[in-house]
Amino acid sequence: MQPRTAQTRGAAIVLALAVSCHGWRAVRTPLRLSRPFSARINDVRRRSAAVALDDDGAVDALTTVDLKPLDIPTDGIVLADVEPLVPPQKEAFIDRHPLLAKSLSMGVTYGLADMTAQLFAYLTHGEVVPLAMRMRRAISLTLVGCLAVGPLLTVWFDFLERIVPGRSKRAILKRTILDQAIEVPVMISIIFSLSSLAEGHSPAYCLAKIQLKLLSTWKDCTAVWFPVQLVNQGLVPLRFRVIFQAVVSFFWDTYLSIVSHSVVV
């Protein structure tokens, strides 16, 4: 057999894509030629190999060379049955529906927190409330968390990150201070008002509750949430901040529910 030269092999060079998880599966299968690779160059997750064929049409493994995606010539031809090196992964629910996921997490948290507060009231004070009233109260808090608190926090955290971007200590401290000074009193007032209205109370009752309890609740909230928000703004990625707050706020919302439903004189 005569030595192989570039002239005898020049037209026999083809481009084959090898599947990483199956070794040389693409080479072992029959060669089925497909469209030019220029039409498929956008798939950079494919691993490739330049395969040389000898005069008999057999694969010359000694001259096979792995290619990086950017080294692949666009004028070659490829195998039709190529599999991606990394199969496409389905996006998480929070990435496909961020607002819905964060709102639902807040709604579930508020509902569970209120049921815990009702259990606390029963165990400590012997408070007996009709089942219909208990369900109405829990559902109202769930709706407040899902339809008001969750969406507002999602928009608020995005806004904070936009006006005060960065991971520096100064940026984290600024976002935390803005959150405690603006978002907290507004959110407390919203929770007091919407939960009371959902339970059938009058606007005058809601206003009296806010005037009586806002400052003391705000003070307690700052003591709890200032260090929590430092962690949230500094360490937690933006897409998970509402989820993180929902987890921590279960305990705070239980307390807030107890305060919200205490007697207004």
Secondary structure as UniProt FT lines:
FT   HELIX           6..9
FT   HELIX           10..12
FT   STRAND          13..17
FT   HELIX           20..22
FT   TURN            23..24
FT   HELIX           25..28
FT   STRAND          33..36
FT   HELIX           37..39
FT   TURN            41..42
FT   TURN            44..45
FT   STRAND          48..53
FT   TURN            55..56
FT   STRAND          59..67
FT   HELIX           69..71
FT   TURN            74..75
FT   STRAND          77..79
FT   HELIX           93..96
FT   HELIX           98..125
FT   HELIX           131..144
FT   HELIX           145..149
FT   HELIX           150..163
FT   HELIX           169..178
FT   HELIX           179..183
FT   HELIX           184..198
FT   TURN            199..200
FT   HELIX           203..235
FT   HELIX           238..240
FT   HELIX           241..260
//
